[in-house]
Amino acid sequence: MKGEGFTTSIVHSDRRGDVEHRAIHKPVHQNVAYGYGETAALCHAFQTGGYTYGRQINPTVGALEAKITQMEGGLKTVCFSTGMAAIGTMMFALLRAGDHVVSSAFLFGNTNSLLRSFDERGVAIDFVDATSVDNVAQCLTERTRLVFVETIANPRTQVADLEAISALCADRGIVFVVDNTMTSPYLFRSVDIGASLVVNSLTKYIGGHGNALGGAVTELGNFDWQTYDNISPEYRSGNSSLWGLTQIKKKGLRDFGAALGPEAAHHIAIGSETLALRMRQQCANAAALTDYLQAHPKVARVHYPGLAEHPQHERAGRLFRLPGALFSFELDDALDVFAFLDALDVVIKSSNLGDNRTLAIPVAHTIYFEMGAQRRASMGISESLVRISVGIEDTTDLIADFERAFSSLEAK
C-alpha cells in the first residue's frame, strides 16, 4: 500500500495480488505449458503477453518480478536465470554491430569478460575509470548507445560518479545502465538519480541465502525509447516507456531462453523479504571488521566506502543508505595469503557474495586470474588482496575469527 516502508511492502506484496486460495506467498507453478479451451483465447494470449510458454512467462516468476519492480521503484522487471544472463541478454537485445559502449573499468570479472566478447563481435567497448564523469565524457562518440557501471565495484569498492554520469547520459540521449548488485535496492535506488535500466544479480543480497541463482533487469521510466534507433518496428507500439524492456524480453529472454525457473524464483522471493534486516546487520559487521583490520599492523590497506580514508567516502555517504557489506584488504607482504585464509574458521572460503555467511576469497588467484598480472595491476588488484563478503554472524565472533587467524600465523 502507498506509504508503507520497504520491508512491509515486500513482505505483503504477494497476498495483495492475485494469489490462489488466499495463500500468503505466491505458490510454485512448475508447469511449462498453459491450456486454453478455445483457440482464439490462446491466440489472444500470444498477442497480449498472456500465459503461453514457461520460457517467457510464469506466475511465480511474475510475482518475483513485481517485488523487484517495487523495490527499485521502476515500471516493470524481467527476470533471468542468472545475473550474467540478465546483463548479456540485455546488451544483446539493445546493441547492434557498430555500436559503442562505455563501461566502468572496475567491473566484476565475468562482466568484464562478457563485454570483451561483445567487443570482439563488433560492439566497441571502452573501459574507463567511472569514479569521474570526465573520463566517461571523453570517450563518448556519435555511436555510443549505452553506458554501464556498477554502484560499488567488486572487489576494490570504487564508487562510480553515478549522479553526474546519469546527467551526462540524459543530456546526450544515451541509455544509462546501473548494476545495483553490490548495494541492492535497499541501500540505493537507481531511479532516484535518473538511470535508464537497473540490473540486479538476485543470487546475491536480494536472495541472500546462497540457494538460488537469478538475475533481473528493471525499466525505471527515465529514458525516451522513441529516440532509440535500435528498437525494432514490431516493438514500437503501446507504452513507449516499455519498448526497451519489451525488446529485452522478446529478443533476449525468449530467443536466448535464459529463463528463471519457478522454484528458484520462489526461493529468491522468500529471501527478499528479509533484505533490509540482513543488510543492516551485514553493513554493521562490515563497519566493525574494517575498523579492526585498518588498525591491525599486519594489514597494509583496507578498501571500504565506509572508511573516511576511502576516495569516494563522501559520495557513498550521500548516495547510499549504508556503505555496503563487501570490502577488500591487502595483507602485509610478509604474510602468506593462503595460510591466513586457511586459518579462518567462521569465515568460509567461497566465491559467492551477498550470503548470510561471511565469505572470503583471494582475488588475484581466483575471480581475476584470467585477466593476467598486467590487467590486474591496472585495476589495483594486488597479489595479497582478499575480498570479504560479510554475513549476519555475531560481530564479536567474526572479529575473534580474524584475531585467531592472525595469531596463528604469528605463532608459526
LOMAR-632729 format. One line per field, with one value per residue (C-alpha): residue in three letters; residue number from 1; z, y, x. Coordinates in steps of 0.2 Angstrom, whole numbers, plus 5000, padded with zeros to 4 digits. Example, Ala and Ser with C-alpha at 12.3 -4.5 7.8 and 13.67 -1.06 7.14 Angstrom:
BEGIN
res = ala, ser
n = 1, 2
Z = 5039, 5036
Y = 4978, 4995
X = 5062, 5068
***
This chain:
BEGIN
res = met, lys, gly, glu, gly, phe, thr, thr, ser, ile, val, his, ser, asp, arg, arg, gly, asp, val, glu, his, arg, ala, ile, his, lys, pro, val, his, gln, asn, val, ala, tyr, gly, tyr, gly, glu, thr, ala, ala, leu, cys, his, ala, phe, gln, thr, gly, gly, tyr, thr, tyr, gly, arg, gln, ile, asn, pro, thr, val, gly, ala, leu, glu, ala, lys, ile, thr, gln, met, glu, gly, gly, leu, lys, thr, val, cys, phe, ser, thr, gly, met, ala, ala, ile, gly, thr, met, met, phe, ala, leu, leu, arg, ala, gly, asp, his, val, val, ser, ser, ala, phe, leu, phe, gly, asn, thr, asn, ser, leu, leu, arg, ser, phe, asp, glu, arg, gly, val, ala, ile, asp, phe, val, asp, ala, thr, ser, val, asp, asn, val, ala, gln, cys, leu, thr, glu, arg, thr, arg, leu, val, phe, val, glu, thr, ile, ala, asn, pro, arg, thr, gln, val, ala, asp, leu, glu, ala, ile, ser, ala, leu, cys, ala, asp, arg, gly, ile, val, phe, val, val, asp, asn, thr, met, thr, ser, pro, tyr, leu, phe, arg, ser, val, asp, ile, gly, ala, ser, leu, val, val, asn, ser, leu, thr, lys, tyr, ile, gly, gly, his, gly, asn, ala, leu, gly, gly, ala, val, thr, glu, leu, gly, asn, phe, asp, trp, gln, thr, tyr, asp, asn, ile, ser, pro, glu, tyr, arg, ser, gly, asn, ser, ser, leu, trp, gly, leu, thr, gln, ile, lys, lys, lys, gly, leu, arg, asp, phe, gly, ala, ala, leu, gly, pro, glu, ala, ala, his, his, ile, ala, ile, gly, ser, glu, thr, leu, ala, leu, arg, met, arg, gln, gln, cys, ala, asn, ala, ala, ala, leu, thr, asp, tyr, leu, gln, ala, his, pro, lys, val, ala, arg, val, his, tyr, pro, gly, leu, ala, glu, his, pro, gln, his, glu, arg, ala, gly, arg, leu, phe, arg, leu, pro, gly, ala, leu, phe, ser, phe, glu, leu, asp, asp, ala, leu, asp, val, phe, ala, phe, leu, asp, ala, leu, asp, val, val, ile, lys, ser, ser, asn, leu, gly, asp, asn, arg, thr, leu, ala, ile, pro, val, ala, his, thr, ile, tyr, phe, glu, met, gly, ala, gln, arg, arg, ala, ser, met, gly, ile, ser, glu, ser, leu, val, arg, ile, ser, val, gly, ile, glu, asp, thr, thr, asp, leu, ile, ala, asp, phe, glu, arg, ala, phe, ser, ser, leu, glu, ala, lys
n = 1, 2, 3, 4, 5, 6, 7, 8, 9, 10, 11, 12, 13, 14, 15, 16, 17, 18, 19, 20, 21, 22, 23, 24, 25, 26, 27, 28, 29, 30, 31, 32, 33, 34, 35, 36, 37, 38, 39, 40, 41, 42, 43, 44, 45, 46, 47, 48, 49, 50, 51, 52, 53, 54, 55, 56, 57, 58, 59, 60, 61, 62, 63, 64, 65, 66, 67, 68, 69, 70, 71, 72, 73, 74, 75, 76, 77, 78, 79, 80, 81, 82, 83, 84, 85, 86, 87, 88, 89, 90, 91, 92, 93, 94, 95, 96, 97, 98, 99, 100, 101, 102, 103, 104, 105, 106, 107, 108, 109, 110, 111, 112, 113, 114, 115, 116, 117, 118, 119, 120, 121, 122, 123, 124, 125, 126, 127, 128, 129, 130, 131, 132, 133, 134, 135, 136, 137, 138, 139, 140, 141, 142, 143, 144, 145, 146, 147, 148, 149, 150, 151, 152, 153, 154, 155, 156, 157, 158, 159, 160, 161, 162, 163, 164, 165, 166, 167, 168, 169, 170, 171, 172, 173, 174, 175, 176, 177, 178, 179, 180, 181, 182, 183, 184, 185, 186, 187, 188, 189, 190, 191, 192, 193, 194, 195, 196, 197, 198, 199, 200, 201, 202, 203, 204, 205, 206, 207, 208, 209, 210, 211, 212, 213, 214, 215, 216, 217, 218, 219, 220, 221, 222, 223, 224, 225, 226, 227, 228, 229, 230, 231, 232, 233, 234, 235, 236, 237, 238, 239, 240, 241, 242, 243, 244, 245, 246, 247, 248, 249, 250, 251, 252, 253, 254, 255, 256, 257, 258, 259, 260, 261, 262, 263, 264, 265, 266, 267, 268, 269, 270, 271, 272, 273, 274, 275, 276, 277, 278, 279, 280, 281, 282, 283, 284, 285, 286, 287, 288, 289, 290, 291, 292, 293, 294, 295, 296, 297, 298, 299, 300, 301, 302, 303, 304, 305, 306, 307, 308, 309, 310, 311, 312, 313, 314, 315, 316, 317, 318, 319, 320, 321, 322, 323, 324, 325, 326, 327, 328, 329, 330, 331, 332, 333, 334, 335, 336, 337, 338, 339, 340, 341, 342, 343, 344, 345, 346, 347, 348, 349, 350, 351, 352, 353, 354, 355, 356, 357, 358, 359, 360, 361, 362, 363, 364, 365, 366, 367, 368, 369, 370, 371, 372, 373, 374, 375, 376, 377, 378, 379, 380, 381, 382, 383, 384, 385, 386, 387, 388, 389, 390, 391, 392, 393, 394, 395, 396, 397, 398, 399, 400, 401, 402, 403, 404, 405, 406, 407, 408, 409, 410, 411, 412
Z = 5000, 4997, 5010, 5018, 5022, 5012, 5022, 5025, 5006, 5001, 5014, 5010, 4991, 4986, 4997, 4990, 4972, 4964, 4975, 4974, 4989, 5000, 5001, 5009, 4996, 4978, 4976, 4965, 4947, 4940, 4924, 4907, 4896, 4898, 4891, 4883, 4880, 4864, 4851, 4850, 4868, 4865, 4851, 4861, 4875, 4862, 4856, 4873, 4883, 4892, 4899, 4884, 4887, 4903, 4894, 4893, 4907, 4924, 4938, 4952, 4942, 4938, 4957, 4960, 4945, 4954, 4970, 4961, 4952, 4969, 4977, 4963, 4961, 4942, 4929, 4926, 4928, 4918, 4927, 4921, 4926, 4932, 4934, 4920, 4909, 4913, 4908, 4892, 4885, 4889, 4879, 4865, 4863, 4863, 4854, 4836, 4827, 4825, 4842, 4855, 4874, 4888, 4904, 4921, 4921, 4938, 4934, 4941, 4932, 4922, 4917, 4910, 4901, 4893, 4887, 4879, 4870, 4863, 4858, 4848, 4839, 4833, 4848, 4853, 4871, 4881, 4899, 4909, 4927, 4931, 4948, 4937, 4924, 4914, 4910, 4903, 4893, 4885, 4877, 4871, 4852, 4840, 4840, 4859, 4864, 4882, 4897, 4910, 4928, 4945, 4960, 4971, 4962, 4966, 4974, 4976, 4981, 4970, 4969, 4952, 4949, 4947, 4948, 4935, 4923, 4923, 4920, 4905, 4898, 4899, 4890, 4876, 4874, 4880, 4889, 4907, 4915, 4933, 4941, 4958, 4964, 4977, 4985, 4982, 4981, 5000, 5000, 4984, 4971, 4953, 4949, 4960, 4950, 4933, 4927, 4912, 4917, 4933, 4934, 4949, 4952, 4963, 4968, 4980, 4993, 4987, 4988, 5002, 5006, 4993, 4987, 4971, 4955, 4947, 4938, 4934, 4923, 4928, 4917, 4928, 4916, 4914, 4896, 4880, 4870, 4855, 4852, 4852, 4834, 4839, 4844, 4831, 4822, 4830, 4847, 4843, 4849, 4866, 4880, 4873, 4891, 4890, 4872, 4878, 4891, 4879, 4866, 4880, 4885, 4867, 4859, 4875, 4886, 4873, 4860, 4871, 4883, 4899, 4909, 4928, 4935, 4946, 4961, 4961, 4959, 4975, 4985, 4980, 4983, 5001, 5004, 4998, 5012, 5025, 5013, 5024, 5040, 5033, 5025, 5041, 5051, 5037, 5035, 5054, 5053, 5039, 5048, 5063, 5054, 5043, 5058, 5066, 5051, 5047, 5064, 5063, 5060, 5048, 5036, 5023, 5016, 5018, 5004, 5010, 5006, 5025, 5030, 5030, 5020, 5005, 4990, 4987, 5006, 5004, 4988, 4996, 5011, 5001, 4989, 4999, 5015, 5021, 5013, 5009, 5016, 5004, 5007, 5002, 5011, 5007, 5019, 5024, 5011, 5024, 5026, 5016, 5010, 5008, 5025, 5033, 5024, 5029, 5047, 5047, 5054, 5055, 5038, 5023, 5008, 4994, 4978, 4981, 4989, 4997, 5008, 5026, 5029, 5029, 5013, 5009, 4993, 4987, 4972, 4961, 4961, 4958, 4950, 4942, 4937, 4919, 4917, 4919, 4931, 4920, 4919, 4937, 4941, 4931, 4942, 4958, 4962, 4972, 4974, 4993, 4990, 5000, 4996, 5011, 5009, 5026, 5033, 5048, 5061, 5078, 5076, 5091, 5083, 5066, 5074, 5085, 5070, 5061, 5078, 5079, 5061, 5063, 5080, 5072, 5058, 5071, 5082, 5067
Y = 5000, 5018, 5025, 5008, 5005, 4995, 4978, 4980, 4982, 4967, 4955, 4958, 4961, 4943, 4942, 4959, 4952, 4938, 4923, 4907, 4900, 4916, 4910, 4922, 4918, 4915, 4896, 4887, 4885, 4871, 4869, 4874, 4875, 4883, 4876, 4885, 4879, 4890, 4893, 4911, 4913, 4905, 4917, 4932, 4926, 4926, 4944, 4952, 4944, 4931, 4914, 4904, 4895, 4894, 4901, 4918, 4919, 4910, 4916, 4913, 4922, 4936, 4938, 4940, 4952, 4963, 4963, 4968, 4982, 4988, 4988, 4998, 5010, 5005, 5002, 4983, 4969, 4954, 4940, 4929, 4913, 4922, 4940, 4937, 4931, 4947, 4958, 4948, 4946, 4965, 4970, 4958, 4964, 4983, 4984, 4981, 4979, 4996, 5002, 5009, 5006, 5015, 5004, 5006, 4998, 4992, 4978, 4961, 4949, 4939, 4955, 4962, 4945, 4947, 4965, 4960, 4946, 4959, 4970, 4955, 4954, 4971, 4982, 4993, 4994, 5007, 5004, 5019, 5025, 5029, 5037, 5053, 5058, 5067, 5050, 5044, 5060, 5059, 5043, 5046, 5046, 5048, 5029, 5027, 5019, 5014, 5017, 5003, 5005, 4996, 5006, 4999, 4990, 4972, 4970, 4987, 4996, 5011, 5021, 5027, 5045, 5040, 5056, 5065, 5051, 5050, 5068, 5066, 5052, 5061, 5076, 5065, 5053, 5038, 5023, 5023, 5005, 5003, 4986, 4988, 4971, 4977, 4989, 4981, 4991, 4993, 5003, 5013, 5015, 5020, 5028, 5042, 5048, 5046, 5029, 5021, 5002, 4994, 4976, 4965, 4948, 4941, 4927, 4939, 4951, 4950, 4931, 4931, 4913, 4906, 4894, 4900, 4909, 4923, 4940, 4954, 4970, 4984, 4998, 5014, 5025, 5038, 5035, 5040, 5024, 5033, 5041, 5024, 5018, 5000, 4997, 4985, 4991, 4976, 4983, 5001, 5000, 5003, 5012, 5018, 5018, 4999, 4997, 4994, 4981, 4973, 4970, 4963, 4951, 4946, 4946, 4942, 4931, 4922, 4920, 4915, 4906, 4910, 4909, 4909, 4893, 4895, 4886, 4897, 4912, 4906, 4904, 4922, 4930, 4922, 4928, 4946, 4948, 4950, 4960, 4976, 4966, 4956, 4972, 4982, 4968, 4964, 4983, 4984, 4969, 4976, 4993, 4984, 4972, 4986, 4997, 4982, 4977, 4995, 4996, 4979, 4980, 4965, 4974, 4985, 4993, 4992, 4996, 5000, 5016, 5017, 5022, 5041, 5037, 5030, 5041, 5041, 5041, 5057, 5051, 5034, 5043, 5054, 5041, 5025, 5021, 5012, 5009, 4991, 4974, 4970, 4976, 4970, 4972, 4969, 4959, 4963, 4956, 4946, 4935, 4921, 4925, 4906, 4902, 4917, 4912, 4893, 4899, 4906, 4895, 4905, 4914, 4902, 4901, 4904, 4913, 4919, 4935, 4943, 4927, 4926, 4918, 4928, 4923, 4926, 4924, 4928, 4939, 4938, 4919, 4916, 4928, 4939, 4925, 4925, 4944, 4942, 4952, 4967, 4969, 4966, 4979, 4992, 4989, 4990, 4972, 4966, 4948, 4949, 4956, 4947, 4950, 4949, 4947, 4950, 4940, 4941, 4932, 4940, 4954, 4948, 4930, 4937, 4948, 4934, 4923, 4936, 4938, 4919, 4918, 4932, 4925, 4908, 4915, 4924, 4908, 4899
X = 5000, 5005, 5017, 5022, 5040, 5052, 5051, 5032, 5028, 5039, 5033, 5014, 5016, 5010, 4995, 4989, 4990, 4981, 4986, 4977, 4967, 4971, 4990, 5002, 5015, 5013, 5014, 5027, 5020, 5031, 5021, 5028, 5013, 4996, 4980, 4965, 4948, 4947, 4960, 4955, 4960, 4977, 4980, 4975, 4987, 5001, 4997, 4995, 5009, 4997, 5002, 5009, 5025, 5036, 5052, 5044, 5031, 5027, 5016, 5029, 5042, 5030, 5027, 5045, 5047, 5033, 5043, 5059, 5050, 5043, 5060, 5068, 5053, 5053, 5039, 5042, 5055, 5061, 5070, 5083, 5092, 5107, 5114, 5126, 5111, 5102, 5117, 5121, 5104, 5100, 5115, 5112, 5094, 5099, 5115, 5120, 5137, 5145, 5138, 5149, 5148, 5157, 5159, 5167, 5185, 5181, 5170, 5166, 5177, 5164, 5155, 5172, 5175, 5157, 5160, 5176, 5167, 5155, 5170, 5177, 5160, 5158, 5152, 5166, 5169, 5179, 5183, 5186, 5188, 5170, 5174, 5174, 5161, 5175, 5183, 5166, 5163, 5180, 5175, 5158, 5156, 5141, 5140, 5139, 5122, 5125, 5135, 5137, 5143, 5142, 5137, 5151, 5165, 5169, 5182, 5191, 5175, 5177, 5160, 5155, 5151, 5133, 5124, 5135, 5136, 5117, 5115, 5128, 5118, 5102, 5109, 5116, 5102, 5112, 5105, 5112, 5113, 5117, 5122, 5115, 5120, 5133, 5121, 5104, 5088, 5088, 5104, 5102, 5088, 5095, 5078, 5082, 5097, 5089, 5096, 5088, 5089, 5095, 5102, 5102, 5110, 5096, 5108, 5117, 5109, 5091, 5090, 5103, 5104, 5115, 5102, 5096, 5103, 5094, 5095, 5084, 5083, 5071, 5064, 5065, 5055, 5068, 5073, 5064, 5064, 5056, 5073, 5082, 5086, 5089, 5071, 5064, 5047, 5037, 5041, 5036, 5018, 5009, 5018, 5034, 5042, 5042, 5049, 5066, 5061, 5049, 5063, 5074, 5061, 5057, 5074, 5084, 5073, 5063, 5077, 5091, 5080, 5089, 5073, 5072, 5064, 5049, 5057, 5072, 5061, 5051, 5067, 5073, 5056, 5056, 5073, 5070, 5058, 5072, 5083, 5083, 5086, 5100, 5108, 5108, 5117, 5129, 5134, 5136, 5148, 5157, 5160, 5166, 5178, 5185, 5189, 5198, 5208, 5213, 5221, 5230, 5249, 5248, 5236, 5243, 5227, 5208, 5196, 5178, 5167, 5163, 5180, 5184, 5200, 5191, 5192, 5173, 5168, 5158, 5149, 5145, 5138, 5127, 5120, 5119, 5108, 5124, 5141, 5138, 5143, 5158, 5176, 5193, 5210, 5228, 5239, 5257, 5268, 5277, 5261, 5255, 5238, 5233, 5239, 5229, 5213, 5216, 5217, 5200, 5186, 5169, 5173, 5171, 5182, 5170, 5167, 5150, 5144, 5129, 5126, 5120, 5138, 5154, 5164, 5182, 5192, 5210, 5205, 5221, 5221, 5203, 5190, 5203, 5216, 5211, 5215, 5234, 5245, 5246, 5227, 5226, 5239, 5230, 5214, 5224, 5222, 5237, 5243, 5238, 5221, 5207, 5188, 5176, 5158, 5151, 5137, 5125, 5135, 5138, 5151, 5161, 5163, 5169, 5182, 5188, 5190, 5201, 5211, 5214, 5220, 5232, 5238, 5241, 5252, 5262, 5264, 5271
***
